[in-house]
Amino acid sequence: MEEYFLKNRNESIIGSSFNKGKAITGIIFNPVDYVLDGLKFINNTKIENVTIETNDFKSKVMKGKIQSYFDGSKDIITGRVPDNFEELFKIIKSSDLLCELSLSEEEVVYIGKVIEVYEDSIDIDFLDTECKLMDHAYVEYEDITTVAIFSDYLNTLSTVTENREIN
């Protein structure tokens, strides 16, 4: 497990990296103890420092849990692992996933659906906590600190959205 200290952030991010690309690092997010909660992609330019956790017991426990993420065949980590934000957002858009954006200068996160992907930016529809359209935005990759997918919260919101479309 690695602990990522980010510029302009008080809290660090802990996880197990599965990919270090030119522009982004992909981790399986470990918010607390032995809990895994989705994938996070960190903008490499926002990483201030990385430390390696050396708890042998935790490493053994987490190894099996982490393997289950790969066995679950999430295409984004077993097949076409993205090297940069453009590749990542193309996968998110084509998979019709909700994502969570953490921006450089803000202490809040935004949940949304990617509408269009460009070489240096995205168009995204931001949703509120009830999955209703809140805003449409143009976001440049350089302004993004992290992107999260497959978290429990995002999966729950996706289920709510799907159920709303069915009814």
DSSP file (Angstrom, degrees, kcal/mol; ACC not computed):
  #  RESIDUE AA STRUCTURE BP1 BP2  ACC     N-H-->O    O-->H-N    N-H-->O    O-->H-N    TCO  KAPPA ALPHA  PHI   PSI    X-CA   Y-CA   Z-CA
    1    1 A M              0   0    0      0, 0.0    52,-3.1     0, 0.0     2,-0.4   0.000 360.0 360.0 360.0 142.6    0.0    0.0    0.0
    2    2 A E  E     -AB  15  52A   0     13,-3.3    13,-2.3    50,-0.2     2,-0.5  -0.896 360.0-143.8-118.3 149.5    1.1    3.5   -0.8
    3    3 A E  E     -AB  14  51A   0     48,-3.0    48,-2.3    -2,-0.4     2,-0.6  -0.966  16.3-155.3-113.4 122.6    0.2    6.8    0.8
    4    4 A Y  E     -AB  13  50A   0      9,-3.6     9,-2.3    -2,-0.5     2,-0.6  -0.862   3.0-160.2-103.4 122.4    0.0    9.7   -1.6
    5    5 A F  E     - B   0  49A   0     44,-3.1    43,-3.1    -2,-0.6    44,-1.6  -0.899  18.2-156.6-100.6 124.4    0.4   13.2   -0.3
    6    6 A L  E >   - B   0  47A   0     -2,-0.6     3,-1.3     5,-0.4    41,-0.2  -0.754  20.0-103.5-109.2 148.6   -1.1   15.8   -2.6
    7    7 A K  T 3  S+     0   0    0     39,-2.8     3,-0.1    -2,-0.3    -1,-0.1  -0.391 105.5  10.7 -63.0 141.3   -0.4   19.4   -3.2
    8    8 A N  T 3  S+     0   0    0      1,-0.2     2,-0.4    -2,-0.1    -1,-0.3   0.722 106.5 110.6  61.4  25.1   -3.0   21.8   -1.7
    9    9 A R    <   -     0   0    0     -3,-1.3    -1,-0.2     1,-0.1    -3,-0.1  -0.995  53.4-161.6-131.8 136.9   -4.6   18.9    0.2
   10   10 A N  S    S+     0   0    0     -2,-0.4     2,-0.3    -3,-0.1    -1,-0.1   0.811  78.9  62.2 -80.7 -32.5   -4.7   18.3    4.0
   11   11 A E  S    S-     0   0    0     -6,-0.0    -5,-0.4     1,-0.0     2,-0.1  -0.746  75.1-140.6-101.1 143.1   -5.6   14.6    3.7
   12   12 A S        -     0   0    0     -2,-0.3     2,-0.4    -7,-0.1    -7,-0.2  -0.435  14.6-125.7 -89.9 170.7   -3.5   11.9    2.0
   13   13 A I  E     -A    4   0A   0     -9,-2.3    -9,-3.6    -2,-0.1     2,-0.4  -0.978  19.8-159.9-120.0 130.7   -4.9    9.1   -0.2
   14   14 A I  E     +A    3   0A   0     -2,-0.4    16,-3.0   -11,-0.2     2,-0.3  -0.912  31.6 116.2-113.1 137.5   -4.0    5.5    0.6
   15   15 A G  E     -AC   2  29A   0    -13,-2.3   -13,-3.3    -2,-0.4     2,-0.6  -0.985  61.2 -88.4-176.7 179.2   -4.2    2.7   -1.9
   16   16 A S  E     - C   0  28A   0     12,-1.8    12,-2.4    -2,-0.3     2,-0.2  -0.940  42.7-133.2-109.7 117.6   -2.5    0.0   -4.0
   17   17 A S  E     + C   0  27A   0     -2,-0.6    10,-0.3    10,-0.2     3,-0.1  -0.454  28.4 172.7 -74.7 140.4   -1.3    1.2   -7.3
   18   18 A F  E    S+     0   0A   0      8,-2.5     2,-0.3     1,-0.3     9,-0.2   0.424  70.6  22.1-119.4  -7.6   -2.0   -0.8  -10.4
   19   19 A N  E     - C   0  26A   0      7,-1.4     7,-2.9     2,-0.0     2,-0.5  -0.917  50.2-168.7-161.8 132.9   -0.8    1.6  -13.0
   20   20 A K  E     + C   0  25A   0     -2,-0.3     5,-0.2     5,-0.2     2,-0.1  -0.901  25.9 177.1-122.5 101.7    1.6    4.5  -13.2
   21   21 A G        -     0   0    0      3,-3.0    63,-0.1    -2,-0.5    62,-0.1  -0.237  46.3 -91.9 -91.7-176.3    1.2    6.3  -16.5
   22   22 A K  S    S+     0   0    0     61,-0.2    62,-0.1     1,-0.1     3,-0.1   0.894 122.3  15.0 -63.0 -41.0    2.8    9.4  -17.9
   23   23 A A  S    S+     0   0    0     60,-1.9    21,-2.5     1,-0.2    22,-0.4   0.702 127.7  35.4-109.7 -25.7    0.1   11.7  -16.6
   24   24 A I  E     - D   0  43A   0     59,-1.0    -3,-3.0    19,-0.2     2,-0.5  -0.950  56.6-146.7-136.4 152.5   -1.9    9.6  -14.1
   25   25 A T  E     -CD  20  42A   0     17,-2.1    17,-2.9    -2,-0.3     2,-0.5  -0.980  19.2-148.3-115.7 127.0   -1.5    7.0  -11.4
   26   26 A G  E     +CD  19  41A   0     -7,-2.9    -8,-2.5    -2,-0.5    -7,-1.4  -0.821  21.5 174.9 -97.8 131.3   -4.3    4.5  -10.9
   27   27 A I  E     -CD  17  40A   0     13,-3.0    13,-2.5    -2,-0.5     2,-0.7  -0.953  38.0-122.5-131.4 152.8   -4.9    3.0   -7.4
   28   28 A I  E     -CD  16  39A   0    -12,-2.4   -12,-1.8    -2,-0.3    11,-0.2  -0.887  48.4-122.6 -88.2 116.1   -7.4    0.8   -5.7
   29   29 A F  E     -C   15   0A   0      9,-2.2     8,-2.6    -2,-0.7   -14,-0.3  -0.400  29.3-173.6 -74.2 131.0   -8.5    3.2   -3.0
   30   30 A N        +     0   0    0    -16,-3.0   -16,-0.2     6,-0.2     6,-0.2  -0.806   8.0 173.4-122.2  85.3   -8.2    2.1    0.7
   31   31 A P        -     0   0    0      0, 0.0     2,-0.3     0, 0.0    -1,-0.1   0.811  66.2  -1.9 -68.1 -30.2  -10.0    4.8    2.7
   32   32 A V  B >  S-J   35   0B   0      3,-0.5     3,-2.7   -18,-0.0     0, 0.0  -0.978 107.9 -38.2-161.6 144.9   -9.7    3.0    6.1
   33   33 A D  T 3  S-     0   0    0     -2,-0.3    -1,-0.0     1,-0.3     0, 0.0  -0.060 120.7 -19.0  43.5-116.8   -8.5   -0.2    7.7
   34   34 A Y  T 3  S+     0   0    0      2,-0.1     2,-0.4    -3,-0.0    -1,-0.3   0.003 103.2 122.0-111.1  27.1   -9.2   -3.1    5.3
   35   35 A V  B <   -J   32   0B   0     -3,-2.7    -3,-0.5     2,-0.0     2,-0.4  -0.763  43.6-162.1 -94.9 132.2  -11.9   -1.4    3.2
   36   36 A L        -     0   0    0     -2,-0.4    -6,-0.2    -6,-0.2     2,-0.1  -0.945   8.6-178.8-109.1 136.0  -11.5   -1.0   -0.6
   37   37 A D        -     0   0    0     -8,-2.6   114,-0.1    -2,-0.4    -7,-0.1  -0.520  45.5 -72.1-139.6  69.9  -13.7    1.6   -2.2
   38   38 A G        -     0   0    0    112,-0.2    -9,-2.2    -2,-0.1    -1,-0.4  -0.224  67.3 -51.5  83.8-168.6  -13.3    1.8   -5.9
   39   39 A L  E     -DE  28 149A   0    110,-2.9   110,-2.3   -11,-0.2     2,-0.4  -0.866  41.2-165.5-113.0 142.9  -10.6    3.2   -8.1
   40   40 A K  E     -DE  27 148A   0    -13,-2.5   -13,-3.0    -2,-0.4     2,-0.5  -0.983   6.5-157.1-125.6 141.1   -8.9    6.6   -8.0
   41   41 A F  E     -DE  26 147A   0    106,-2.9   106,-2.0    -2,-0.4     2,-0.4  -0.982  15.1-155.2-117.1 123.8   -6.7    8.1  -10.7
   42   42 A I  E     -DE  25 146A   0    -17,-2.9   -17,-2.1    -2,-0.5     2,-0.5  -0.837  20.0-120.3-106.3 133.0   -4.3   10.8   -9.4
   43   43 A N  E >   -D   24   0A   0    102,-2.8     3,-2.2    -2,-0.4     4,-0.4  -0.592  22.8-144.0 -67.2 116.3   -2.9   13.6  -11.5
   44   44 A N  G >  S+     0   0    0    -21,-2.5     3,-1.1    -2,-0.5    -1,-0.2   0.787  97.1  61.0 -58.2 -29.3    0.9   12.9  -11.3
   45   45 A T  G 3  S+     0   0    0    -22,-0.4    -1,-0.3     1,-0.2   -21,-0.1   0.672 101.4  54.7 -72.3 -13.9    1.6   16.7  -11.3
   46   46 A K  G <  S+     0   0    0     -3,-2.2   -39,-2.8    99,-0.2     2,-0.5   0.470  82.4 105.1 -96.2  -3.6   -0.4   17.0   -8.0
   47   47 A I  E <   +B    6   0A   0     -3,-1.1   -41,-0.2    -4,-0.4     3,-0.1  -0.685  40.3 175.9 -83.1 122.8    1.6   14.3   -6.1
   48   48 A E  E     -     0   0A   0    -43,-3.1     2,-0.3    -2,-0.5   -42,-0.2   0.843  66.0 -12.9 -90.2 -41.3    3.9   15.9   -3.6
   49   49 A N  E     -B    5   0A   0    -44,-1.6   -44,-3.1     2,-0.0     2,-0.4  -0.986  54.0-151.4-160.1 152.8    5.3   12.7   -2.0
   50   50 A V  E     -B    4   0A   0     -2,-0.3     2,-0.3   -46,-0.2   -46,-0.2  -0.999  11.4-170.9-132.0 132.1    4.6    9.0   -1.8
   51   51 A T  E     -B    3   0A   0    -48,-2.3   -48,-3.0    -2,-0.4     2,-0.5  -0.919  20.3-129.1-119.3 151.5    5.4    6.7    1.1
   52   52 A I  E     -B    2   0A   0     -2,-0.3     2,-0.3   -50,-0.2   -50,-0.2  -0.862  18.9-134.3-100.5 127.3    5.2    2.9    1.2
   53   53 A E        -     0   0    0    -52,-3.1     0, 0.0    -2,-0.5     0, 0.0  -0.646  14.8-164.8 -79.8 134.4    3.3    1.3    4.0
   54   54 A T        +     0   0    0     -2,-0.3     2,-0.9     4,-0.0     3,-0.1  -0.257  37.5 134.3-118.7  46.0    5.2   -1.6    5.5
   55   55 A N     >  -     0   0    0      1,-0.2     4,-2.5   -54,-0.1     5,-0.2  -0.838  36.4-165.6 -95.2 103.4    2.6   -3.4    7.6
   56   56 A D  H  > S+     0   0    0     -2,-0.9     4,-2.1     1,-0.2    -1,-0.2   0.878  85.4  50.2 -59.7 -41.6    3.1   -7.1    6.7
   57   57 A F  H  > S+     0   0    0      1,-0.2     4,-2.3     2,-0.2    -1,-0.2   0.950 112.8  45.7 -63.1 -48.7   -0.2   -8.3    8.2
   58   58 A K  H  > S+     0   0    0      1,-0.2     4,-3.0     2,-0.2     5,-0.2   0.895 110.4  55.4 -61.6 -39.3   -2.2   -5.6    6.4
   59   59 A S  H  X S+     0   0    0     -4,-2.5     4,-1.8     1,-0.2    -1,-0.2   0.905 108.6  47.5 -59.8 -42.2   -0.3   -6.4    3.2
   60   60 A K  H  X S+     0   0    0     -4,-2.1     4,-1.0     2,-0.2    -2,-0.2   0.930 114.8  45.3 -65.0 -45.9   -1.3  -10.1    3.4
   61   61 A V  H  X S+     0   0    0     -4,-2.3     4,-1.2     1,-0.2     3,-0.4   0.932 115.5  46.5 -63.0 -46.3   -4.9   -9.3    4.1
   62   62 A M  H  X S+     0   0    0     -4,-3.0     4,-3.2     1,-0.2     5,-0.3   0.789  98.3  70.6 -70.9 -27.5   -5.2   -6.7    1.4
   63   63 A K  H  X S+     0   0    0     -4,-1.8     4,-2.0    -5,-0.2    -1,-0.2   0.922 102.9  43.2 -56.3 -46.2   -3.5   -8.8   -1.3
   64   64 A G  H  X S+     0   0    0     -4,-1.0     4,-1.4    -3,-0.4    -1,-0.2   0.894 114.9  49.1 -66.5 -40.9   -6.5  -11.2   -1.5
   65   65 A K  H  X S+     0   0    0     -4,-1.2     4,-0.9     1,-0.2    -2,-0.2   0.905 111.3  49.5 -65.9 -40.8   -9.0   -8.3   -1.4
   66   66 A I  H >X S+     0   0    0     -4,-3.2     4,-1.2     1,-0.2     3,-0.9   0.900 105.8  56.9 -65.6 -39.9   -7.1   -6.5   -4.2
   67   67 A Q  H 3X S+     0   0    0     -4,-2.0     4,-2.7    -5,-0.3    -1,-0.2   0.855  98.6  61.7 -59.5 -34.3   -6.9   -9.6   -6.3
   68   68 A S  H 3X S+     0   0    0     -4,-1.4     4,-1.6     1,-0.2    -1,-0.3   0.822  98.2  57.0 -63.9 -29.6  -10.7   -9.8   -6.2
   69   69 A Y  H <<>S+     0   0    0     -3,-0.9     5,-0.9    -4,-0.9    -1,-0.2   0.914 111.0  42.8 -64.3 -41.7  -10.9   -6.4   -7.9
   70   70 A F  H ><5S+     0   0    0     -4,-1.2     3,-1.4     1,-0.2    -2,-0.2   0.885 112.8  52.3 -71.8 -38.0   -8.9   -7.8  -10.8
   71   71 A D  H 3<5S+     0   0    0     -4,-2.7    -1,-0.2     1,-0.3    -2,-0.2   0.776  95.7  69.6 -67.7 -25.9  -10.9  -11.1  -10.8
   72   72 A G  T 3<5S-     0   0    0     -4,-1.6    -1,-0.3    -5,-0.2    -2,-0.2   0.457 105.8-131.8 -71.2   1.3  -14.1   -9.0  -11.0
   73   73 A S  T < 5 -     0   0    0     -3,-1.4     2,-0.9     1,-0.2    -3,-0.1   0.819  32.8-178.9  50.3  43.9  -12.9   -8.2  -14.5
   74   74 A K    >>< -     0   0    0     -5,-0.9     3,-2.5     1,-0.2     4,-1.6  -0.642  23.9-143.4 -69.2 111.1  -13.4   -4.5  -14.4
   75   75 A D  H 3>>S+     0   0    0     -2,-0.9     4,-1.9     1,-0.3     5,-0.7   0.765  92.4  67.6 -51.7 -31.0  -12.2   -3.7  -17.9
   76   76 A I  H 345S+     0   0    0      1,-0.2    -1,-0.3     2,-0.2    -2,-0.1   0.745 114.4  26.1 -68.2 -22.1  -10.6   -0.5  -16.8
   77   77 A I  H <45S+     0   0    0     -3,-2.5    -1,-0.2    -8,-0.1    -2,-0.2   0.573 125.4  45.5-115.0 -12.7   -7.9   -2.3  -14.8
   78   78 A T  H  <5S+     0   0    0     -4,-1.6    -3,-0.2     2,-0.1    -2,-0.2   0.671 125.4  14.0-102.3 -19.1   -7.7   -5.7  -16.6
   79   79 A G  T  <5S+     0   0    0     -4,-1.9     2,-1.4    -5,-0.3    -3,-0.1   0.598 125.6  19.7-117.0 -91.2   -7.7   -4.6  -20.2
   80   80 A R      < -     0   0    0     -5,-0.7    -1,-0.1    11,-0.0    -2,-0.1  -0.618  67.9-167.4 -94.1  78.5   -7.1   -1.1  -21.4
   81   81 A V        -     0   0    0     -2,-1.4    -4,-0.1    -4,-0.1     2,-0.1  -0.517  24.6-121.6 -69.9 123.7   -5.4    0.6  -18.5
   82   82 A P        -     0   0    0      0, 0.0   -61,-0.1     0, 0.0   -56,-0.1  -0.358  21.7-167.2 -72.8 146.2   -5.4    4.4  -19.2
   83   83 A D  S    S+     0   0    0      1,-0.1   -60,-1.9   -62,-0.1   -59,-1.0   0.587  72.2  12.8-103.7 -17.5   -2.1    6.3  -19.4
   84   84 A N  S  > S-     0   0    0    -61,-0.2     4,-2.3   -62,-0.1     5,-0.1  -0.914  86.0 -91.8-151.9 174.3   -3.6    9.8  -19.3
   85   85 A F  H  > S+     0   0    0     -2,-0.3     4,-3.0     1,-0.2     5,-0.3   0.871 119.1  56.8 -64.3 -38.1   -6.8   11.7  -18.6
   86   86 A E  H  > S+     0   0    0     33,-0.3     4,-1.8     1,-0.2    -1,-0.2   0.945 111.0  43.4 -59.7 -47.6   -8.0   11.6  -22.2
   87   87 A E  H  > S+     0   0    0      2,-0.2     4,-1.9     1,-0.2    -1,-0.2   0.920 114.6  51.2 -61.8 -44.3   -7.8    7.8  -22.4
   88   88 A L  H  X S+     0   0    0     -4,-2.3     4,-2.5     1,-0.2    -2,-0.2   0.936 111.2  46.0 -59.3 -48.9   -9.4    7.5  -18.9
   89   89 A F  H  X S+     0   0    0     -4,-3.0     4,-2.7     1,-0.2    -1,-0.2   0.807 107.9  57.0 -70.1 -28.4  -12.3    9.8  -19.8
   90   90 A K  H  X S+     0   0    0     -4,-1.8     4,-2.6    -5,-0.3    -1,-0.2   0.909 110.3  45.4 -64.5 -40.3  -12.9    8.0  -23.1
   91   91 A I  H  X S+     0   0    0     -4,-1.9     4,-2.0     2,-0.2    -2,-0.2   0.932 113.6  49.0 -66.2 -46.1  -13.3    4.7  -21.1
   92   92 A I  H  <>S+     0   0    0     -4,-2.5     5,-2.3     2,-0.2     4,-0.4   0.922 114.7  45.3 -60.0 -44.8  -15.5    6.4  -18.5
   93   93 A K  H ><5S+     0   0    0     -4,-2.7     3,-1.3     1,-0.2    -2,-0.2   0.941 113.8  47.4 -65.6 -47.7  -17.7    7.9  -21.3
   94   94 A S  H 3<5S+     0   0    0     -4,-2.6    -1,-0.2     1,-0.3    -2,-0.2   0.793 114.2  48.2 -67.0 -26.3  -17.9    4.7  -23.4
   95   95 A S  T 3<5S-     0   0    0     -4,-2.0    -1,-0.3    -5,-0.2    -2,-0.2   0.465 107.4-129.6 -89.5  -2.3  -18.8    2.7  -20.2
   96   96 A D  T < 5 +     0   0    0     -3,-1.3     2,-0.3    -4,-0.4    -3,-0.2   0.903  50.3 163.3  54.8  47.0  -21.4    5.3  -19.2
   97   97 A L      < -     0   0    0     -5,-2.3    17,-0.5    -6,-0.1     2,-0.3  -0.653  41.4-124.3 -95.9 149.2  -20.0    5.5  -15.7
   98   98 A L  E     -F  113   0A   0     -2,-0.3    52,-0.4    15,-0.1     2,-0.3  -0.670  34.4-167.1 -78.3 147.1  -20.5    8.2  -13.1
   99   99 A C  E     -F  112   0A   0     13,-2.3    13,-2.5    -2,-0.3     2,-0.5  -0.944  18.2-134.8-135.5 161.0  -17.2    9.7  -11.9
  100  100 A E  E     -FG 111 148A   0     48,-2.2    48,-2.4    -2,-0.3     2,-0.5  -0.969  20.2-159.6-116.9 124.1  -16.1   11.8   -9.0
  101  101 A L  E     -FG 110 147A   0      9,-3.3     9,-2.7    -2,-0.5     2,-0.5  -0.885   8.6-165.6-107.7 133.8  -13.8   14.8   -9.7
  102  102 A S  E     -FG 109 146A   0     44,-2.5    43,-3.5    -2,-0.5    44,-1.4  -0.983  20.5-149.2-111.7 121.3  -11.6   16.5   -7.2
  103  103 A L  E >   - G   0 144A   0      5,-0.7     3,-1.2    -2,-0.5    41,-0.3  -0.584  18.9-112.7 -96.9 157.7  -10.3   19.8   -8.6
  104  104 A S  T 3  S+     0   0    0     39,-3.4    40,-0.1     1,-0.3    -1,-0.1   0.848 108.6  33.1 -56.2 -47.0   -7.0   21.5   -7.7
  105  105 A E  T 3  S+     0   0    0     38,-0.2     2,-0.3     2,-0.0    -1,-0.3   0.253 106.9  77.8-101.2  13.2   -8.2   24.5   -5.9
  106  106 A E    <   -     0   0    0     -3,-1.2    -3,-0.0     2,-0.1     0, 0.0  -0.917  60.9-149.0-128.4 150.9  -11.3   23.2   -4.2
  107  107 A E  S    S+     0   0    0     -2,-0.3     2,-0.3    -5,-0.1    -1,-0.1   0.190  77.9  81.3 -98.1  14.4  -12.0   21.1   -1.1
  108  108 A V        -     0   0    0     -5,-0.1    -5,-0.7     2,-0.0     2,-0.3  -0.753  69.1-135.9-115.2 164.2  -15.1   19.6   -2.6
  109  109 A V  E     -F  102   0A   0     -2,-0.3     2,-0.4    -7,-0.2    -7,-0.2  -0.872  11.3-144.2-117.1 155.9  -15.8   16.8   -5.1
  110  110 A Y  E     -F  101   0A   0     -9,-2.7    -9,-3.3    -2,-0.3     2,-0.4  -0.963   4.4-151.3-121.2 136.1  -18.1   16.8   -8.0
  111  111 A I  E     +FH 100 127A   0     16,-0.6    16,-3.0    -2,-0.4     2,-0.3  -0.872  36.3 135.4-103.3 136.4  -20.1   13.8   -9.3
  112  112 A G  E     -FH  99 126A   0    -13,-2.5   -13,-2.3    -2,-0.4     2,-0.4  -0.985  51.1-104.5-166.4 177.7  -21.0   13.7  -12.9
  113  113 A K  E     -FH  98 125A   0     12,-2.1    12,-2.6    -2,-0.3     2,-0.3  -0.970  38.6-121.7-116.0 129.2  -21.3   12.1  -16.3
  114  114 A V  E     + H   0 124A   0    -17,-0.5    10,-0.3    -2,-0.4     3,-0.1  -0.560  29.7 178.0 -72.7 127.9  -18.8   12.8  -19.0
  115  115 A I  E     +     0   0A   0      8,-3.0     2,-0.3     1,-0.4     9,-0.2   0.823  66.1   6.0 -97.8 -43.2  -20.5   14.3  -22.1
  116  116 A E  E     - H   0 123A   0      7,-1.6     7,-2.4     2,-0.0     2,-0.4  -0.998  62.2-147.2-146.6 145.0  -17.5   14.9  -24.4
  117  117 A V  E     + H   0 122A   0     -2,-0.3     2,-0.2     5,-0.2     5,-0.2  -0.952  18.8 177.8-118.0 130.9  -13.8   14.2  -24.3
  118  118 A Y        -     0   0    0      3,-2.9     3,-0.1    -2,-0.4    -2,-0.0  -0.701  45.4 -96.6-121.3 175.1  -11.1   16.4  -25.8
  119  119 A E  S    S+     0   0    0     -2,-0.2   -33,-0.3     1,-0.2   -34,-0.1   0.838 121.2  14.1 -62.2 -34.8   -7.3   16.3  -25.9
  120  120 A D  S    S+     0   0    0      1,-0.1    21,-2.1   -35,-0.1    22,-0.4   0.300 129.7  18.1-126.1   8.3   -6.9   18.6  -22.9
  121  121 A S  E     - I   0 140A   0     19,-0.3    -3,-2.9    20,-0.1     2,-0.3  -0.968  58.0-131.9-164.9 173.7  -10.4   18.8  -21.3
  122  122 A I  E     -HI 117 139A   0     17,-2.2    17,-2.7    -2,-0.3     2,-0.5  -0.960  14.0-134.6-134.9 156.5  -13.9   17.3  -20.9
  123  123 A D  E     +HI 116 138A   0     -7,-2.4    -8,-3.0    -2,-0.3    -7,-1.6  -0.954  37.5 179.1-102.4 133.1  -17.5   18.5  -20.9
  124  124 A I  E     -HI 114 137A   0     13,-2.7    13,-2.8    -2,-0.5     2,-0.7  -0.993  31.3-136.3-140.5 142.4  -19.3   17.0  -17.9
  125  125 A D  E     -HI 113 136A   0    -12,-2.6   -12,-2.1    -2,-0.4     2,-0.3  -0.893  27.1-147.3 -94.8 116.9  -22.8   17.2  -16.5
  126  126 A F  E     -HI 112 135A   0      9,-3.0     8,-3.2    -2,-0.7     9,-1.5  -0.665  12.2-153.8 -85.6 140.4  -22.5   17.6  -12.7
  127  127 A L  E     -HI 111 133A   0    -16,-3.0   -16,-0.6    -2,-0.3     6,-0.2  -0.806   7.8-129.7-112.7 152.7  -25.2   15.9  -10.6
  128  128 A D    >   -     0   0    0      4,-2.5     3,-2.0    -2,-0.3     6,-0.1  -0.248  45.9 -82.6 -88.0-174.1  -26.5   16.8   -7.1
  129  129 A T  T 3  S+     0   0    0      1,-0.3    -1,-0.1     2,-0.1    -2,-0.0   0.601 131.7  52.7 -69.9  -9.6  -26.9   14.3   -4.3
  130  130 A E  T 3  S-     0   0    0      2,-0.2    -1,-0.3    30,-0.0     3,-0.1   0.161 120.3-107.5-107.4  16.8  -30.3   13.2   -5.7
  131  131 A C  S <  S+     0   0    0     -3,-2.0     2,-0.4     1,-0.2    -2,-0.1   0.775  74.1 139.1  64.5  29.8  -28.8   12.5   -9.2
  132  132 A K        -     0   0    0      1,-0.1    -4,-2.5     2,-0.0    -1,-0.2  -0.822  66.1 -91.9-103.2 146.4  -30.4   15.6  -10.7
  133  133 A L  E     +I  127   0A   0     -2,-0.4    -6,-0.2    -6,-0.2     3,-0.1  -0.344  48.6 168.6 -58.1 123.9  -28.6   17.8  -13.2
  134  134 A M  E     -     0   0A   0     -8,-3.2     2,-0.3     1,-0.4    -7,-0.2   0.773  58.6 -20.7-105.3 -40.1  -26.9   20.5  -11.3
  135  135 A D  E     -I  126   0A   0     -9,-1.5    -9,-3.0     2,-0.0     2,-0.4  -0.986  48.9-127.8-166.3 157.9  -24.6   22.1  -13.8
  136  136 A H  E     +I  125   0A   0     -2,-0.3     2,-0.3   -11,-0.2   -11,-0.2  -0.969  37.5 179.6-114.5 134.2  -22.8   21.6  -17.1
  137  137 A A  E     -I  124   0A   0    -13,-2.8   -13,-2.7    -2,-0.4     2,-0.5  -0.950  32.8-139.2-139.9 156.3  -19.0   22.4  -17.0
  138  138 A Y  E     -I  123   0A   0     -2,-0.3     2,-0.5   -15,-0.2   -15,-0.2  -0.973  30.4-171.6-108.5 121.9  -15.9   22.4  -19.1
  139  139 A V  E     -I  122   0A   0    -17,-2.7   -17,-2.2    -2,-0.5     2,-0.3  -0.971  15.1-143.0-125.1 125.6  -13.0   21.1  -17.1
  140  140 A E  E >   -I  121   0A   0     -2,-0.5     3,-1.7   -19,-0.2     4,-0.3  -0.639  20.4-126.6 -83.6 143.2   -9.3   21.1  -18.1
  141  141 A Y  G >  S+     0   0    0    -21,-2.1     3,-1.7    -2,-0.3   -20,-0.1   0.838 107.5  63.4 -58.4 -35.6   -7.2   18.1  -17.2
  142  142 A E  G 3  S+     0   0    0    -22,-0.4    -1,-0.3     1,-0.3   -21,-0.1   0.716  99.2  55.9 -64.7 -18.8   -4.6   20.3  -15.5
  143  143 A D  G <  S+     0   0    0     -3,-1.7   -39,-3.4   -40,-0.1     2,-0.4   0.519  89.1  95.2 -88.5  -6.2   -7.3   21.4  -13.0
  144  144 A I  E <   + G   0 103A   0     -3,-1.7   -41,-0.3    -4,-0.3     3,-0.1  -0.717  42.6 176.3 -91.7 132.5   -8.1   17.9  -11.9
  145  145 A T  E    S-     0   0A   0    -43,-3.5  -102,-2.8    -2,-0.4     2,-0.3   0.847  70.5  -0.9 -94.3 -51.8   -6.4   16.4   -8.8
  146  146 A T  E     -EG  42 102A   0    -44,-1.4   -44,-2.5  -104,-0.2     2,-0.4  -0.971  52.0-157.5-139.7 156.2   -8.2   13.0   -8.7
  147  147 A V  E     -EG  41 101A   0   -106,-2.0  -106,-2.9    -2,-0.3     2,-0.4  -0.999  17.3-164.7-128.8 129.0  -10.9   11.0  -10.6
  148  148 A A  E     +EG  40 100A   0    -48,-2.4   -48,-2.2    -2,-0.4     2,-0.3  -0.907  10.9 171.4-116.6 145.0  -12.8    8.2   -8.8
  149  149 A I  E     +E   39   0A   0   -110,-2.3  -110,-2.9    -2,-0.4   -50,-0.1  -0.955  59.9  25.6-141.4 161.1  -14.9    5.5  -10.2
  150  150 A F  S    S+     0   0    0    -52,-0.4  -112,-0.2    -2,-0.3     2,-0.1   0.641  76.9 149.2  62.0  18.4  -16.6    2.3   -8.9
  151  151 A S     >  -     0   0    0   -112,-0.2     4,-2.8  -114,-0.1     5,-0.2  -0.391  62.2-110.2 -74.4 162.6  -16.8    3.7   -5.3
  152  152 A D  H  > S+     0   0    0      1,-0.2     4,-2.3     2,-0.2     5,-0.2   0.913 119.8  50.6 -58.3 -43.4  -19.7    2.5   -3.2
  153  153 A Y  H  > S+     0   0    0      2,-0.2     4,-2.5     1,-0.2    -1,-0.2   0.933 112.5  45.2 -61.3 -47.9  -21.3    6.0   -3.3
  154  154 A L  H  > S+     0   0    0      1,-0.2     4,-2.4     2,-0.2    -2,-0.2   0.897 112.2  51.8 -65.3 -40.0  -21.0    6.2   -7.1
  155  155 A N  H  X S+     0   0    0     -4,-2.8     4,-2.0     2,-0.2    -1,-0.2   0.896 110.5  49.3 -62.5 -39.4  -22.3    2.6   -7.6
  156  156 A T  H  X S+     0   0    0     -4,-2.3     4,-2.3    -5,-0.2    -2,-0.2   0.929 111.2  48.3 -65.2 -45.6  -25.3    3.5   -5.4
  157  157 A L  H  X S+     0   0    0     -4,-2.5     4,-2.6     1,-0.2    -2,-0.2   0.884 109.8  53.5 -62.5 -37.7  -26.0    6.7   -7.3
  158  158 A S  H  X S+     0   0    0     -4,-2.4     4,-2.7     2,-0.2    -1,-0.2   0.910 108.6  49.3 -61.9 -42.4  -25.8    4.7  -10.6
  159  159 A T  H  X S+     0   0    0     -4,-2.0     4,-2.6     2,-0.2    -2,-0.2   0.914 111.0  49.5 -63.2 -43.3  -28.3    2.3   -9.3
  160  160 A V  H  X S+     0   0    0     -4,-2.3     4,-2.1     2,-0.2    -2,-0.2   0.925 112.2  48.4 -60.7 -44.9  -30.7    5.1   -8.3
  161  161 A T  H  X S+     0   0    0     -4,-2.6     4,-1.8     2,-0.2    -2,-0.2   0.917 112.2  48.3 -62.5 -45.1  -30.3    6.7  -11.7
  162  162 A E  H  X S+     0   0    0     -4,-2.7     4,-1.7     1,-0.2    -2,-0.2   0.915 111.9  49.3 -62.8 -43.8  -30.9    3.4  -13.5
  163  163 A N  H  X S+     0   0    0     -4,-2.6     4,-2.0     1,-0.2    -1,-0.2   0.869 109.0  53.0 -64.0 -36.4  -34.0    2.7  -11.4
  164  164 A R  H  < S+     0   0    0     -4,-2.1    -1,-0.2     1,-0.2    -2,-0.2   0.882 108.9  49.7 -65.8 -38.2  -35.3    6.2  -12.1
  165  165 A E  H  < S+     0   0    0     -4,-1.8    -1,-0.2     1,-0.2    -2,-0.2   0.832 111.0  50.0 -69.8 -32.4  -34.9    5.7  -15.9
  166  166 A I  H  <        0   0    0     -4,-1.7    -2,-0.2     1,-0.2    -1,-0.2   0.888 360.0 360.0 -72.8 -40.5  -36.8    2.3  -15.7
  167  167 A N     <        0   0    0     -4,-2.0    -1,-0.2    -5,-0.1    -2,-0.2   0.463 360.0 360.0 -78.3 360.0  -39.8    3.7  -13.7
